Amino acid sequence: MKRTTPLLMMLFFGLTAAWTSVQSYRITQREITNQLTEALLLTQADMPSDWLSTDTIRQFRGHIRQAELREKAGLAFYTGEADDRLAGLQSRELRLSSSVRARGYLTYSGWQVWRMSDQRLTALLALLMLASMAWSLGQFRMSPLDGDKQNSLRLTPMQEQLVSLLMSAPERRMSKHDICQALWPGKPDASETLYTLVRRTKQALEPEGRISIASERGRSYRIVM
């Protein structure tokens, strides 16, 4: 599998996790504002005329379904345009008279709303993103043609050329004649030189252990992984 595959998977899971997190936040935000609006309408039904009594806020909070929201909820009364100074989440506006309007509000920060939202799918996607990242790093470290790996093996320039030729050849296999023509063009017979190069390259690859060169019936060589 190509090295780009785990990177694309990591990007997909990361973007999807961010999208689901935002969507879950918005759903929770709408649910809270709907509860505030519902509580405001129920309070109006309970107290159609006497909104300024001491029981108004108690009635309003009592109609909020989630107990954790009740203590932070409040009522705002104003005349004219909507009061833009209200912080946090707000219900829809309720007209009490020709000049007086009311809104329910909740002094919750964005972080508190996010904590209330269902982020289980986001967490799962984030774990998959981390797994893809670990896989990507593993693929990068295991690549036998990585520049740092070649340096750690201390291959000579000719040995690097031989390994690169075999790795890029179809089925990682190449005939002795083609290798000699590629490495020593114009030399009448480079068989002995190739034999020596292969033997020394095998010795250099031994400490790495995951890659070696095999001879096939004396006519070709191939990379074994």
PyMOL commands that place a pseudoatom at each C-alpha (Angstrom):
pseudoatom trace, name=CA, resn=MET, resi=1, chain=A, elem=C, hetatm=0, pos=[0.000, 0.000, 0.000]
pseudoatom trace, name=CA, resn=LYS, resi=2, chain=A, elem=C, hetatm=0, pos=[1.304, 3.433, -0.836]
pseudoatom trace, name=CA, resn=ARG, resi=3, chain=A, elem=C, hetatm=0, pos=[2.614, 5.612, 1.966]
pseudoatom trace, name=CA, resn=THR, resi=4, chain=A, elem=C, hetatm=0, pos=[0.053, 8.307, 1.136]
pseudoatom trace, name=CA, resn=THR, resi=5, chain=A, elem=C, hetatm=0, pos=[-2.870, 6.034, 2.079]
pseudoatom trace, name=CA, resn=PRO, resi=6, chain=A, elem=C, hetatm=0, pos=[-2.504, 6.313, 5.892]
pseudoatom trace, name=CA, resn=LEU, resi=7, chain=A, elem=C, hetatm=0, pos=[-1.918, 10.054, 5.513]
pseudoatom trace, name=CA, resn=LEU, resi=8, chain=A, elem=C, hetatm=0, pos=[-5.189, 10.437, 3.594]
pseudoatom trace, name=CA, resn=MET, resi=9, chain=A, elem=C, hetatm=0, pos=[-6.977, 8.321, 6.197]
pseudoatom trace, name=CA, resn=MET, resi=10, chain=A, elem=C, hetatm=0, pos=[-5.557, 10.492, 8.978]
pseudoatom trace, name=CA, resn=LEU, resi=11, chain=A, elem=C, hetatm=0, pos=[-6.774, 13.625, 7.184]
pseudoatom trace, name=CA, resn=PHE, resi=12, chain=A, elem=C, hetatm=0, pos=[-10.227, 12.115, 6.581]
pseudoatom trace, name=CA, resn=PHE, resi=13, chain=A, elem=C, hetatm=0, pos=[-10.711, 11.047, 10.194]
pseudoatom trace, name=CA, resn=GLY, resi=14, chain=A, elem=C, hetatm=0, pos=[-9.400, 14.381, 11.493]
pseudoatom trace, name=CA, resn=LEU, resi=15, chain=A, elem=C, hetatm=0, pos=[-11.724, 16.480, 9.347]
pseudoatom trace, name=CA, resn=THR, resi=16, chain=A, elem=C, hetatm=0, pos=[-14.689, 14.223, 10.066]
pseudoatom trace, name=CA, resn=ALA, resi=17, chain=A, elem=C, hetatm=0, pos=[-14.008, 14.393, 13.816]
pseudoatom trace, name=CA, resn=ALA, resi=18, chain=A, elem=C, hetatm=0, pos=[-13.941, 18.201, 13.663]
pseudoatom trace, name=CA, resn=TRP, resi=19, chain=A, elem=C, hetatm=0, pos=[-17.184, 18.295, 11.657]
pseudoatom trace, name=CA, resn=THR, resi=20, chain=A, elem=C, hetatm=0, pos=[-19.048, 15.919, 14.004]
pseudoatom trace, name=CA, resn=SER, resi=21, chain=A, elem=C, hetatm=0, pos=[-17.821, 17.870, 17.030]
pseudoatom trace, name=CA, resn=VAL, resi=22, chain=A, elem=C, hetatm=0, pos=[-19.195, 21.134, 15.627]
pseudoatom trace, name=CA, resn=GLN, resi=23, chain=A, elem=C, hetatm=0, pos=[-22.499, 19.496, 14.646]
pseudoatom trace, name=CA, resn=SER, resi=24, chain=A, elem=C, hetatm=0, pos=[-22.945, 17.968, 18.104]
pseudoatom trace, name=CA, resn=TYR, resi=25, chain=A, elem=C, hetatm=0, pos=[-22.199, 21.360, 19.677]
pseudoatom trace, name=CA, resn=ARG, resi=26, chain=A, elem=C, hetatm=0, pos=[-24.837, 23.052, 17.512]
pseudoatom trace, name=CA, resn=ILE, resi=27, chain=A, elem=C, hetatm=0, pos=[-27.439, 20.393, 18.295]
pseudoatom trace, name=CA, resn=THR, resi=28, chain=A, elem=C, hetatm=0, pos=[-26.863, 20.891, 22.029]
pseudoatom trace, name=CA, resn=GLN, resi=29, chain=A, elem=C, hetatm=0, pos=[-26.991, 24.659, 21.601]
pseudoatom trace, name=CA, resn=ARG, resi=30, chain=A, elem=C, hetatm=0, pos=[-30.351, 24.427, 19.815]
pseudoatom trace, name=CA, resn=GLU, resi=31, chain=A, elem=C, hetatm=0, pos=[-31.702, 22.071, 22.460]
pseudoatom trace, name=CA, resn=ILE, resi=32, chain=A, elem=C, hetatm=0, pos=[-30.814, 24.514, 25.230]
pseudoatom trace, name=CA, resn=THR, resi=33, chain=A, elem=C, hetatm=0, pos=[-32.374, 27.519, 23.470]
pseudoatom trace, name=CA, resn=ASN, resi=34, chain=A, elem=C, hetatm=0, pos=[-35.494, 25.440, 22.774]
pseudoatom trace, name=CA, resn=GLN, resi=35, chain=A, elem=C, hetatm=0, pos=[-35.739, 24.612, 26.473]
pseudoatom trace, name=CA, resn=LEU, resi=36, chain=A, elem=C, hetatm=0, pos=[-35.473, 28.292, 27.357]
pseudoatom trace, name=CA, resn=THR, resi=37, chain=A, elem=C, hetatm=0, pos=[-38.199, 29.211, 24.879]
pseudoatom trace, name=CA, resn=GLU, resi=38, chain=A, elem=C, hetatm=0, pos=[-40.432, 26.381, 26.094]
pseudoatom trace, name=CA, resn=ALA, resi=39, chain=A, elem=C, hetatm=0, pos=[-39.947, 27.427, 29.739]
pseudoatom trace, name=CA, resn=LEU, resi=40, chain=A, elem=C, hetatm=0, pos=[-40.735, 31.042, 28.834]
pseudoatom trace, name=CA, resn=LEU, resi=41, chain=A, elem=C, hetatm=0, pos=[-44.025, 30.081, 27.148]
pseudoatom trace, name=CA, resn=LEU, resi=42, chain=A, elem=C, hetatm=0, pos=[-45.046, 27.807, 30.025]
pseudoatom trace, name=CA, resn=THR, resi=43, chain=A, elem=C, hetatm=0, pos=[-44.315, 30.592, 32.511]
pseudoatom trace, name=CA, resn=GLN, resi=44, chain=A, elem=C, hetatm=0, pos=[-46.538, 32.930, 30.517]
pseudoatom trace, name=CA, resn=ALA, resi=45, chain=A, elem=C, hetatm=0, pos=[-49.306, 30.333, 30.672]
pseudoatom trace, name=CA, resn=ASP, resi=46, chain=A, elem=C, hetatm=0, pos=[-48.906, 30.024, 34.455]
pseudoatom trace, name=CA, resn=MET, resi=47, chain=A, elem=C, hetatm=0, pos=[-48.622, 33.766, 35.059]
pseudoatom trace, name=CA, resn=PRO, resi=48, chain=A, elem=C, hetatm=0, pos=[-50.395, 35.562, 32.206]
pseudoatom trace, name=CA, resn=SER, resi=49, chain=A, elem=C, hetatm=0, pos=[-50.417, 39.008, 33.891]
pseudoatom trace, name=CA, resn=ASP, resi=50, chain=A, elem=C, hetatm=0, pos=[-48.232, 39.229, 36.986]
pseudoatom trace, name=CA, resn=TRP, resi=51, chain=A, elem=C, hetatm=0, pos=[-44.735, 38.795, 35.524]
pseudoatom trace, name=CA, resn=LEU, resi=52, chain=A, elem=C, hetatm=0, pos=[-42.952, 40.955, 38.071]
pseudoatom trace, name=CA, resn=SER, resi=53, chain=A, elem=C, hetatm=0, pos=[-43.767, 38.841, 41.128]
pseudoatom trace, name=CA, resn=THR, resi=54, chain=A, elem=C, hetatm=0, pos=[-41.102, 37.086, 43.190]
pseudoatom trace, name=CA, resn=ASP, resi=55, chain=A, elem=C, hetatm=0, pos=[-42.256, 33.711, 41.875]
pseudoatom trace, name=CA, resn=THR, resi=56, chain=A, elem=C, hetatm=0, pos=[-41.589, 34.495, 38.216]
pseudoatom trace, name=CA, resn=ILE, resi=57, chain=A, elem=C, hetatm=0, pos=[-37.967, 33.315, 38.081]
pseudoatom trace, name=CA, resn=ARG, resi=58, chain=A, elem=C, hetatm=0, pos=[-38.814, 30.242, 40.176]
pseudoatom trace, name=CA, resn=GLN, resi=59, chain=A, elem=C, hetatm=0, pos=[-41.624, 29.332, 37.796]
pseudoatom trace, name=CA, resn=PHE, resi=60, chain=A, elem=C, hetatm=0, pos=[-39.382, 29.889, 34.788]
pseudoatom trace, name=CA, resn=ARG, resi=61, chain=A, elem=C, hetatm=0, pos=[-36.548, 27.752, 36.130]
pseudoatom trace, name=CA, resn=GLY, resi=62, chain=A, elem=C, hetatm=0, pos=[-38.960, 25.042, 37.182]
pseudoatom trace, name=CA, resn=HIS, resi=63, chain=A, elem=C, hetatm=0, pos=[-40.059, 24.569, 33.581]
pseudoatom trace, name=CA, resn=ILE, resi=64, chain=A, elem=C, hetatm=0, pos=[-36.495, 23.945, 32.345]
pseudoatom trace, name=CA, resn=ARG, resi=65, chain=A, elem=C, hetatm=0, pos=[-36.143, 20.206, 31.849]
pseudoatom trace, name=CA, resn=GLN, resi=66, chain=A, elem=C, hetatm=0, pos=[-32.412, 19.819, 32.575]
pseudoatom trace, name=CA, resn=ALA, resi=67, chain=A, elem=C, hetatm=0, pos=[-31.656, 20.398, 36.249]
pseudoatom trace, name=CA, resn=GLU, resi=68, chain=A, elem=C, hetatm=0, pos=[-28.062, 21.474, 35.562]
pseudoatom trace, name=CA, resn=LEU, resi=69, chain=A, elem=C, hetatm=0, pos=[-29.329, 24.449, 33.542]
pseudoatom trace, name=CA, resn=ARG, resi=70, chain=A, elem=C, hetatm=0, pos=[-31.804, 25.838, 36.044]
pseudoatom trace, name=CA, resn=GLU, resi=71, chain=A, elem=C, hetatm=0, pos=[-29.475, 27.716, 38.392]
pseudoatom trace, name=CA, resn=LYS, resi=72, chain=A, elem=C, hetatm=0, pos=[-27.764, 29.509, 35.491]
pseudoatom trace, name=CA, resn=ALA, resi=73, chain=A, elem=C, hetatm=0, pos=[-31.003, 30.507, 33.768]
pseudoatom trace, name=CA, resn=GLY, resi=74, chain=A, elem=C, hetatm=0, pos=[-32.498, 33.984, 34.060]
pseudoatom trace, name=CA, resn=LEU, resi=75, chain=A, elem=C, hetatm=0, pos=[-35.138, 36.310, 32.652]
pseudoatom trace, name=CA, resn=ALA, resi=76, chain=A, elem=C, hetatm=0, pos=[-34.592, 39.676, 31.002]
pseudoatom trace, name=CA, resn=PHE, resi=77, chain=A, elem=C, hetatm=0, pos=[-37.309, 42.300, 30.481]
pseudoatom trace, name=CA, resn=TYR, resi=78, chain=A, elem=C, hetatm=0, pos=[-36.789, 45.236, 28.147]
pseudoatom trace, name=CA, resn=THR, resi=79, chain=A, elem=C, hetatm=0, pos=[-38.579, 47.786, 26.009]
pseudoatom trace, name=CA, resn=GLY, resi=80, chain=A, elem=C, hetatm=0, pos=[-37.867, 48.727, 22.416]
pseudoatom trace, name=CA, resn=GLU, resi=81, chain=A, elem=C, hetatm=0, pos=[-35.347, 46.642, 20.527]
pseudoatom trace, name=CA, resn=ALA, resi=82, chain=A, elem=C, hetatm=0, pos=[-33.895, 43.362, 21.762]
pseudoatom trace, name=CA, resn=ASP, resi=83, chain=A, elem=C, hetatm=0, pos=[-31.289, 43.656, 24.476]
pseudoatom trace, name=CA, resn=ASP, resi=84, chain=A, elem=C, hetatm=0, pos=[-28.011, 42.787, 22.768]
pseudoatom trace, name=CA, resn=ARG, resi=85, chain=A, elem=C, hetatm=0, pos=[-26.161, 42.961, 26.063]
pseudoatom trace, name=CA, resn=LEU, resi=86, chain=A, elem=C, hetatm=0, pos=[-27.452, 39.566, 27.160]
pseudoatom trace, name=CA, resn=ALA, resi=87, chain=A, elem=C, hetatm=0, pos=[-24.626, 37.055, 27.407]
pseudoatom trace, name=CA, resn=GLY, resi=88, chain=A, elem=C, hetatm=0, pos=[-24.790, 33.345, 26.669]
pseudoatom trace, name=CA, resn=LEU, resi=89, chain=A, elem=C, hetatm=0, pos=[-27.690, 31.532, 25.043]
pseudoatom trace, name=CA, resn=GLN, resi=90, chain=A, elem=C, hetatm=0, pos=[-31.091, 33.175, 24.579]
pseudoatom trace, name=CA, resn=SER, resi=91, chain=A, elem=C, hetatm=0, pos=[-34.647, 32.053, 23.972]
pseudoatom trace, name=CA, resn=ARG, resi=92, chain=A, elem=C, hetatm=0, pos=[-36.935, 33.524, 21.368]
pseudoatom trace, name=CA, resn=GLU, resi=93, chain=A, elem=C, hetatm=0, pos=[-38.414, 36.897, 22.250]
pseudoatom trace, name=CA, resn=LEU, resi=94, chain=A, elem=C, hetatm=0, pos=[-41.829, 36.979, 23.997]
pseudoatom trace, name=CA, resn=ARG, resi=95, chain=A, elem=C, hetatm=0, pos=[-43.968, 40.097, 23.749]
pseudoatom trace, name=CA, resn=LEU, resi=96, chain=A, elem=C, hetatm=0, pos=[-45.706, 40.785, 27.075]
pseudoatom trace, name=CA, resn=SER, resi=97, chain=A, elem=C, hetatm=0, pos=[-47.349, 44.038, 26.047]
pseudoatom trace, name=CA, resn=SER, resi=98, chain=A, elem=C, hetatm=0, pos=[-47.075, 46.664, 23.345]
pseudoatom trace, name=CA, resn=SER, resi=99, chain=A, elem=C, hetatm=0, pos=[-43.851, 47.980, 24.873]
pseudoatom trace, name=CA, resn=VAL, resi=100, chain=A, elem=C, hetatm=0, pos=[-42.453, 45.206, 27.079]
pseudoatom trace, name=CA, resn=ARG, resi=101, chain=A, elem=C, hetatm=0, pos=[-40.648, 42.141, 25.840]
pseudoatom trace, name=CA, resn=ALA, resi=102, chain=A, elem=C, hetatm=0, pos=[-38.927, 39.256, 27.594]
pseudoatom trace, name=CA, resn=ARG, resi=103, chain=A, elem=C, hetatm=0, pos=[-36.281, 36.666, 26.884]
pseudoatom trace, name=CA, resn=GLY, resi=104, chain=A, elem=C, hetatm=0, pos=[-34.938, 33.718, 28.785]
pseudoatom trace, name=CA, resn=TYR, resi=105, chain=A, elem=C, hetatm=0, pos=[-31.150, 33.421, 28.843]
pseudoatom trace, name=CA, resn=LEU, resi=106, chain=A, elem=C, hetatm=0, pos=[-28.459, 31.113, 30.135]
pseudoatom trace, name=CA, resn=THR, resi=107, chain=A, elem=C, hetatm=0, pos=[-25.004, 32.267, 31.203]
pseudoatom trace, name=CA, resn=TYR, resi=108, chain=A, elem=C, hetatm=0, pos=[-23.128, 29.304, 29.769]
pseudoatom trace, name=CA, resn=SER, resi=109, chain=A, elem=C, hetatm=0, pos=[-19.821, 29.580, 27.933]
pseudoatom trace, name=CA, resn=GLY, resi=110, chain=A, elem=C, hetatm=0, pos=[-19.105, 27.809, 24.679]
pseudoatom trace, name=CA, resn=TRP, resi=111, chain=A, elem=C, hetatm=0, pos=[-16.853, 25.375, 26.563]
pseudoatom trace, name=CA, resn=GLN, resi=112, chain=A, elem=C, hetatm=0, pos=[-19.680, 24.430, 28.929]
pseudoatom trace, name=CA, resn=VAL, resi=113, chain=A, elem=C, hetatm=0, pos=[-22.049, 23.838, 26.022]
pseudoatom trace, name=CA, resn=TRP, resi=114, chain=A, elem=C, hetatm=0, pos=[-19.414, 21.680, 24.319]
pseudoatom trace, name=CA, resn=ARG, resi=115, chain=A, elem=C, hetatm=0, pos=[-19.005, 19.592, 27.493]
pseudoatom trace, name=CA, resn=MET, resi=116, chain=A, elem=C, hetatm=0, pos=[-22.749, 18.957, 27.536]
pseudoatom trace, name=CA, resn=SER, resi=117, chain=A, elem=C, hetatm=0, pos=[-22.789, 17.817, 23.899]
pseudoatom trace, name=CA, resn=ASP, resi=118, chain=A, elem=C, hetatm=0, pos=[-22.423, 14.176, 22.867]
pseudoatom trace, name=CA, resn=GLN, resi=119, chain=A, elem=C, hetatm=0, pos=[-18.836, 13.874, 21.662]
pseudoatom trace, name=CA, resn=ARG, resi=120, chain=A, elem=C, hetatm=0, pos=[-18.560, 10.068, 21.666]
pseudoatom trace, name=CA, resn=LEU, resi=121, chain=A, elem=C, hetatm=0, pos=[-18.430, 9.779, 17.881]
pseudoatom trace, name=CA, resn=THR, resi=122, chain=A, elem=C, hetatm=0, pos=[-15.886, 12.596, 17.770]
pseudoatom trace, name=CA, resn=ALA, resi=123, chain=A, elem=C, hetatm=0, pos=[-13.700, 10.748, 20.280]
pseudoatom trace, name=CA, resn=LEU, resi=124, chain=A, elem=C, hetatm=0, pos=[-13.896, 7.546, 18.215]
pseudoatom trace, name=CA, resn=LEU, resi=125, chain=A, elem=C, hetatm=0, pos=[-12.920, 9.384, 15.041]
pseudoatom trace, name=CA, resn=ALA, resi=126, chain=A, elem=C, hetatm=0, pos=[-10.067, 11.089, 16.877]
pseudoatom trace, name=CA, resn=LEU, resi=127, chain=A, elem=C, hetatm=0, pos=[-8.768, 7.677, 17.993]
pseudoatom trace, name=CA, resn=LEU, resi=128, chain=A, elem=C, hetatm=0, pos=[-8.944, 6.440, 14.406]
pseudoatom trace, name=CA, resn=MET, resi=129, chain=A, elem=C, hetatm=0, pos=[-7.022, 9.533, 13.316]
pseudoatom trace, name=CA, resn=LEU, resi=130, chain=A, elem=C, hetatm=0, pos=[-4.300, 8.792, 15.881]
pseudoatom trace, name=CA, resn=ALA, resi=131, chain=A, elem=C, hetatm=0, pos=[-4.181, 5.167, 14.758]
pseudoatom trace, name=CA, resn=SER, resi=132, chain=A, elem=C, hetatm=0, pos=[-3.738, 6.325, 11.150]
pseudoatom trace, name=CA, resn=MET, resi=133, chain=A, elem=C, hetatm=0, pos=[-0.980, 8.673, 12.282]
pseudoatom trace, name=CA, resn=ALA, resi=134, chain=A, elem=C, hetatm=0, pos=[0.817, 5.826, 14.076]
pseudoatom trace, name=CA, resn=TRP, resi=135, chain=A, elem=C, hetatm=0, pos=[0.430, 3.629, 11.007]
pseudoatom trace, name=CA, resn=SER, resi=136, chain=A, elem=C, hetatm=0, pos=[1.808, 6.380, 8.795]
pseudoatom trace, name=CA, resn=LEU, resi=137, chain=A, elem=C, hetatm=0, pos=[4.847, 6.803, 11.030]
pseudoatom trace, name=CA, resn=GLY, resi=138, chain=A, elem=C, hetatm=0, pos=[5.351, 3.041, 11.068]
pseudoatom trace, name=CA, resn=GLN, resi=139, chain=A, elem=C, hetatm=0, pos=[5.237, 2.871, 7.275]
pseudoatom trace, name=CA, resn=PHE, resi=140, chain=A, elem=C, hetatm=0, pos=[7.728, 5.722, 7.050]
pseudoatom trace, name=CA, resn=ARG, resi=141, chain=A, elem=C, hetatm=0, pos=[10.186, 4.079, 9.439]
pseudoatom trace, name=CA, resn=MET, resi=142, chain=A, elem=C, hetatm=0, pos=[9.959, 0.672, 7.749]
pseudoatom trace, name=CA, resn=SER, resi=143, chain=A, elem=C, hetatm=0, pos=[10.737, 1.975, 4.251]
pseudoatom trace, name=CA, resn=PRO, resi=144, chain=A, elem=C, hetatm=0, pos=[14.034, 0.354, 3.175]
pseudoatom trace, name=CA, resn=LEU, resi=145, chain=A, elem=C, hetatm=0, pos=[14.790, 3.158, 0.722]
pseudoatom trace, name=CA, resn=ASP, resi=146, chain=A, elem=C, hetatm=0, pos=[14.486, 5.913, 3.285]
pseudoatom trace, name=CA, resn=GLY, resi=147, chain=A, elem=C, hetatm=0, pos=[17.476, 8.252, 3.146]
pseudoatom trace, name=CA, resn=ASP, resi=148, chain=A, elem=C, hetatm=0, pos=[18.184, 7.944, 6.871]
pseudoatom trace, name=CA, resn=LYS, resi=149, chain=A, elem=C, hetatm=0, pos=[18.044, 4.149, 6.595]
pseudoatom trace, name=CA, resn=GLN, resi=150, chain=A, elem=C, hetatm=0, pos=[20.607, 4.164, 3.803]
pseudoatom trace, name=CA, resn=ASN, resi=151, chain=A, elem=C, hetatm=0, pos=[22.875, 6.372, 5.903]
pseudoatom trace, name=CA, resn=SER, resi=152, chain=A, elem=C, hetatm=0, pos=[22.499, 4.046, 8.886]
pseudoatom trace, name=CA, resn=LEU, resi=153, chain=A, elem=C, hetatm=0, pos=[23.478, 1.094, 6.662]
pseudoatom trace, name=CA, resn=ARG, resi=154, chain=A, elem=C, hetatm=0, pos=[26.492, 3.036, 5.367]
pseudoatom trace, name=CA, resn=LEU, resi=155, chain=A, elem=C, hetatm=0, pos=[26.089, 1.906, 1.787]
pseudoatom trace, name=CA, resn=THR, resi=156, chain=A, elem=C, hetatm=0, pos=[28.638, 3.104, -0.730]
pseudoatom trace, name=CA, resn=PRO, resi=157, chain=A, elem=C, hetatm=0, pos=[27.384, 5.053, -3.782]
pseudoatom trace, name=CA, resn=MET, resi=158, chain=A, elem=C, hetatm=0, pos=[27.684, 1.935, -5.965]
pseudoatom trace, name=CA, resn=GLN, resi=159, chain=A, elem=C, hetatm=0, pos=[25.839, -0.179, -3.405]
pseudoatom trace, name=CA, resn=GLU, resi=160, chain=A, elem=C, hetatm=0, pos=[23.066, 2.417, -3.242]
pseudoatom trace, name=CA, resn=GLN, resi=161, chain=A, elem=C, hetatm=0, pos=[22.803, 2.372, -7.041]
pseudoatom trace, name=CA, resn=LEU, resi=162, chain=A, elem=C, hetatm=0, pos=[22.537, -1.423, -7.044]
pseudoatom trace, name=CA, resn=VAL, resi=163, chain=A, elem=C, hetatm=0, pos=[19.797, -1.458, -4.388]
pseudoatom trace, name=CA, resn=SER, resi=164, chain=A, elem=C, hetatm=0, pos=[17.904, 1.350, -6.140]
pseudoatom trace, name=CA, resn=LEU, resi=165, chain=A, elem=C, hetatm=0, pos=[18.086, -0.482, -9.481]
pseudoatom trace, name=CA, resn=LEU, resi=166, chain=A, elem=C, hetatm=0, pos=[16.676, -3.680, -7.988]
pseudoatom trace, name=CA, resn=MET, resi=167, chain=A, elem=C, hetatm=0, pos=[13.978, -1.870, -5.995]
pseudoatom trace, name=CA, resn=SER, resi=168, chain=A, elem=C, hetatm=0, pos=[12.757, 0.028, -9.063]
pseudoatom trace, name=CA, resn=ALA, resi=169, chain=A, elem=C, hetatm=0, pos=[12.835, -2.999, -11.388]
pseudoatom trace, name=CA, resn=PRO, resi=170, chain=A, elem=C, hetatm=0, pos=[9.656, -5.021, -12.122]
pseudoatom trace, name=CA, resn=GLU, resi=171, chain=A, elem=C, hetatm=0, pos=[9.148, -7.559, -9.324]
pseudoatom trace, name=CA, resn=ARG, resi=172, chain=A, elem=C, hetatm=0, pos=[12.381, -6.165, -7.804]
pseudoatom trace, name=CA, resn=ARG, resi=173, chain=A, elem=C, hetatm=0, pos=[14.306, -8.470, -10.168]
pseudoatom trace, name=CA, resn=MET, resi=174, chain=A, elem=C, hetatm=0, pos=[16.960, -7.628, -12.765]
pseudoatom trace, name=CA, resn=SER, resi=175, chain=A, elem=C, hetatm=0, pos=[19.248, -9.694, -14.973]
pseudoatom trace, name=CA, resn=LYS, resi=176, chain=A, elem=C, hetatm=0, pos=[23.021, -9.606, -14.514]
pseudoatom trace, name=CA, resn=HIS, resi=177, chain=A, elem=C, hetatm=0, pos=[23.445, -8.242, -18.035]
pseudoatom trace, name=CA, resn=ASP, resi=178, chain=A, elem=C, hetatm=0, pos=[21.057, -5.329, -17.433]
pseudoatom trace, name=CA, resn=ILE, resi=179, chain=A, elem=C, hetatm=0, pos=[22.696, -4.462, -14.104]
pseudoatom trace, name=CA, resn=CYS, resi=180, chain=A, elem=C, hetatm=0, pos=[26.151, -4.452, -15.693]
pseudoatom trace, name=CA, resn=GLN, resi=181, chain=A, elem=C, hetatm=0, pos=[24.961, -2.273, -18.560]
pseudoatom trace, name=CA, resn=ALA, resi=182, chain=A, elem=C, hetatm=0, pos=[23.380, 0.191, -16.106]
pseudoatom trace, name=CA, resn=LEU, resi=183, chain=A, elem=C, hetatm=0, pos=[26.320, 0.394, -13.693]
pseudoatom trace, name=CA, resn=TRP, resi=184, chain=A, elem=C, hetatm=0, pos=[29.294, -0.075, -16.038]
pseudoatom trace, name=CA, resn=PRO, resi=185, chain=A, elem=C, hetatm=0, pos=[28.189, 0.872, -19.543]
pseudoatom trace, name=CA, resn=GLY, resi=186, chain=A, elem=C, hetatm=0, pos=[30.755, 0.042, -22.182]
pseudoatom trace, name=CA, resn=LYS, resi=187, chain=A, elem=C, hetatm=0, pos=[32.701, -2.443, -20.047]
pseudoatom trace, name=CA, resn=PRO, resi=188, chain=A, elem=C, hetatm=0, pos=[33.024, -5.718, -22.001]
pseudoatom trace, name=CA, resn=ASP, resi=189, chain=A, elem=C, hetatm=0, pos=[32.635, -8.071, -19.028]
pseudoatom trace, name=CA, resn=ALA, resi=190, chain=A, elem=C, hetatm=0, pos=[31.668, -6.752, -15.598]
pseudoatom trace, name=CA, resn=SER, resi=191, chain=A, elem=C, hetatm=0, pos=[30.510, -10.090, -14.147]
pseudoatom trace, name=CA, resn=GLU, resi=192, chain=A, elem=C, hetatm=0, pos=[33.295, -10.338, -11.569]
pseudoatom trace, name=CA, resn=THR, resi=193, chain=A, elem=C, hetatm=0, pos=[32.874, -6.697, -10.612]
pseudoatom trace, name=CA, resn=LEU, resi=194, chain=A, elem=C, hetatm=0, pos=[29.130, -7.255, -10.142]
pseudoatom trace, name=CA, resn=TYR, resi=195, chain=A, elem=C, hetatm=0, pos=[29.742, -10.399, -8.093]
pseudoatom trace, name=CA, resn=THR, resi=196, chain=A, elem=C, hetatm=0, pos=[32.040, -8.471, -5.756]
pseudoatom trace, name=CA, resn=LEU, resi=197, chain=A, elem=C, hetatm=0, pos=[29.564, -5.582, -5.483]
pseudoatom trace, name=CA, resn=VAL, resi=198, chain=A, elem=C, hetatm=0, pos=[26.665, -7.939, -4.671]
pseudoatom trace, name=CA, resn=ARG, resi=199, chain=A, elem=C, hetatm=0, pos=[28.688, -9.789, -2.031]
pseudoatom trace, name=CA, resn=ARG, resi=200, chain=A, elem=C, hetatm=0, pos=[29.707, -6.579, -0.253]
pseudoatom trace, name=CA, resn=THR, resi=201, chain=A, elem=C, hetatm=0, pos=[26.210, -5.132, -0.508]
pseudoatom trace, name=CA, resn=LYS, resi=202, chain=A, elem=C, hetatm=0, pos=[24.792, -8.277, 1.121]
pseudoatom trace, name=CA, resn=GLN, resi=203, chain=A, elem=C, hetatm=0, pos=[27.246, -7.846, 3.982]
pseudoatom trace, name=CA, resn=ALA, resi=204, chain=A, elem=C, hetatm=0, pos=[26.200, -4.196, 4.391]
pseudoatom trace, name=CA, resn=LEU, resi=205, chain=A, elem=C, hetatm=0, pos=[22.520, -5.140, 4.461]
pseudoatom trace, name=CA, resn=GLU, resi=206, chain=A, elem=C, hetatm=0, pos=[22.879, -7.915, 7.036]
pseudoatom trace, name=CA, resn=PRO, resi=207, chain=A, elem=C, hetatm=0, pos=[22.588, -5.664, 10.159]
pseudoatom trace, name=CA, resn=GLU, resi=208, chain=A, elem=C, hetatm=0, pos=[19.261, -4.239, 8.911]
pseudoatom trace, name=CA, resn=GLY, resi=209, chain=A, elem=C, hetatm=0, pos=[17.791, -7.716, 8.503]
pseudoatom trace, name=CA, resn=ARG, resi=210, chain=A, elem=C, hetatm=0, pos=[14.596, -6.859, 6.604]
pseudoatom trace, name=CA, resn=ILE, resi=211, chain=A, elem=C, hetatm=0, pos=[16.160, -6.668, 3.143]
pseudoatom trace, name=CA, resn=SER, resi=212, chain=A, elem=C, hetatm=0, pos=[18.688, -8.802, 1.277]
pseudoatom trace, name=CA, resn=ILE, resi=213, chain=A, elem=C, hetatm=0, pos=[19.793, -9.664, -2.258]
pseudoatom trace, name=CA, resn=ALA, resi=214, chain=A, elem=C, hetatm=0, pos=[19.238, -13.136, -3.684]
pseudoatom trace, name=CA, resn=SER, resi=215, chain=A, elem=C, hetatm=0, pos=[20.821, -14.703, -6.774]
pseudoatom trace, name=CA, resn=GLU, resi=216, chain=A, elem=C, hetatm=0, pos=[18.515, -16.558, -9.168]
pseudoatom trace, name=CA, resn=ARG, resi=217, chain=A, elem=C, hetatm=0, pos=[20.317, -19.338, -11.047]
pseudoatom trace, name=CA, resn=GLY, resi=218, chain=A, elem=C, hetatm=0, pos=[23.306, -17.095, -11.603]
pseudoatom trace, name=CA, resn=ARG, resi=219, chain=A, elem=C, hetatm=0, pos=[21.447, -15.123, -14.264]
pseudoatom trace, name=CA, resn=SER, resi=220, chain=A, elem=C, hetatm=0, pos=[19.696, -12.430, -12.248]
pseudoatom trace, name=CA, resn=TYR, resi=221, chain=A, elem=C, hetatm=0, pos=[19.426, -10.845, -8.832]
pseudoatom trace, name=CA, resn=ARG, resi=222, chain=A, elem=C, hetatm=0, pos=[16.403, -9.711, -6.836]
pseudoatom trace, name=CA, resn=ILE, resi=223, chain=A, elem=C, hetatm=0, pos=[15.588, -7.889, -3.618]
pseudoatom trace, name=CA, resn=VAL, resi=224, chain=A, elem=C, hetatm=0, pos=[14.125, -10.102, -0.868]
pseudoatom trace, name=CA, resn=MET, resi=225, chain=A, elem=C, hetatm=0, pos=[12.056, -8.363, 1.836]
for i in range(1, 225): cmd.bond("trace and resi %d" % i, "trace and resi %d" % (i + 1))
show_as sticks, trace
zoom trace
